[in-house]
């Protein structure tokens, strides 16, 4: 099954909703991650020395990058049927930080909860599926780059 124009449009519109409150949704995203995996705090340089998740330019920039990569993956999936990492260093960075498979599951759950929050009454199974497919394709490529 190919990624459709509608799926790409759903990802793009909800990404824009996410960016409307980048500060709040970034904090929400990392709070969900740390609720599910408290030990993951040490994986993020901008969280290591803080008491909890607090808004910062680094936190926002990283969240925007994560969500932007998934959005870009949706565009690539629709255009070509696959995802190519634009940043060859992503695999090495994830290895260096100690990221393992279960972390990808936690990030996916947090990403979906955050998009659900950002989308509000526009949330649907179709929207969820579009983000899941795009995230899974991106995660697969990052994991390949890690091996």
C-alpha positions in Angstrom: 0.0 0.0 0.0 1.5 3.3 -1.0 1.5 6.5 1.1 -1.3 8.7 -0.3 -1.6 12.4 -1.0 -4.3 12.6 1.7 -1.9 10.9 4.3 0.8 13.4 3.4 -1.7 16.3 3.8 -2.8 15.0 7.2 0.8 14.8 8.4 1.6 18.3 7.0 -1.5 20.0 8.5 -1.0 18.4 12.0 2.7 19.3 11.9 1.7 22.9 11.3 -0.6 22.6 14.4 2.3 21.2 16.4 4.5 24.2 15.3 1.8 26.7 16.4 2.7 25.8 20.0 6.2 24.5 19.6 7.2 25.4 23.2 4.2 23.7 24.8 4.2 20.6 22.6 7.9 20.1 22.9 7.6 20.0 26.7 4.6 17.7 26.4 6.5 15.4 24.0 9.5 15.0 26.3 7.4 14.7 29.4 5.6 11.7 27.9 9.0 10.2 26.9 10.3 10.5 30.5 7.0 9.2 32.0 7.4 6.0 29.9 11.2 5.7 30.2 12.7 7.9 33.0 16.2 6.5 32.3 16.0 8.1 28.8 16.6 11.5 30.4 20.4 10.8 30.1 20.1 10.4 26.3 19.3 14.1 25.8 22.0 16.6 26.6 19.4 19.3 27.2 17.6 17.2 29.9 20.6 15.6 31.7 21.2 18.2 34.3 17.6 19.5 34.7 15.2 18.6 37.4 12.5 17.9 34.9 11.4 18.8 31.4 11.7 22.6 31.1 11.3 24.6 28.0 14.6 25.6 26.3 15.8 26.5 22.8 17.6 23.1 22.6 14.4 21.2 23.7 12.3 23.0 21.1 15.0 22.6 18.3 15.3 18.9 19.0 11.5 18.3 19.0 11.1 20.3 15.9 13.8 18.2 14.2 12.2 14.9 15.3 8.7 15.9 14.1 10.2 17.6 10.9 12.0 14.4 10.0 8.8 12.4 10.3 7.0 15.0 8.2 9.8 14.8 5.6 9.5 11.0 5.7 5.8 11.3 4.8 6.6 13.5 1.8 9.3 11.0 0.7 7.0 8.0 1.1 4.3 9.7 -1.0 6.8 10.8 -3.7 9.1 7.7 -3.9 7.6 5.0 -1.7 10.7 5.0 0.5 12.7 7.1 3.0 16.3 8.2 2.6 18.0 9.9 5.5 19.1 13.4 4.7 21.6 13.3 7.6 24.0 10.4 7.3 25.2 11.0 10.9 21.9 10.2 12.5 22.8 6.5 12.9 26.2 7.4 14.5 24.5 9.9 16.8 21.9 7.4 18.0 24.7 4.8 18.6 26.8 7.3 20.5 23.8 8.3 22.7 23.1 4.6 23.5 19.7 4.4 21.8 18.3 0.9 21.5 15.1 -0.5 19.9 12.8 0.0 22.8 13.6 3.7 22.7 12.0 3.9 19.2 8.8 2.5 20.6 8.7 5.1 23.4 9.4 8.0 21.0 6.7 6.7 18.7 4.1 6.6 21.5 5.1 10.1 22.7 5.0 11.5 19.1 1.5 10.1 18.5 0.2 11.5 21.9 1.7 14.9 21.0 0.2 15.0 17.6 -3.2 13.9 19.0 -2.9 16.8 21.5 -1.9 19.2 18.7 -4.6 18.0 16.2 -7.4 18.3 18.8 -10.8 17.6 17.2 -9.1 16.8 13.9 -7.5 13.7 15.4 -8.6 10.5 13.7 -7.4 6.9 13.1 -6.4 8.0 9.6 -4.2 10.8 11.0 -2.7 8.4 13.5 -1.9 5.8 10.9 -0.3 8.4 8.6 2.1 9.5 11.4 2.8 5.9 12.4 3.7 4.8 8.8 5.9 7.8 8.3 7.6 7.3 11.7 8.1 3.6 11.2 9.8 4.2 7.9 12.1 6.8 9.4 12.9 4.6 12.4 13.7 1.7 10.1 16.2 3.9 8.2 17.8 5.2 11.4 18.2 1.6 12.7 19.8 0.6 9.4 22.2 3.4 9.7 23.0 2.3 13.2 24.0 -1.2 12.1 
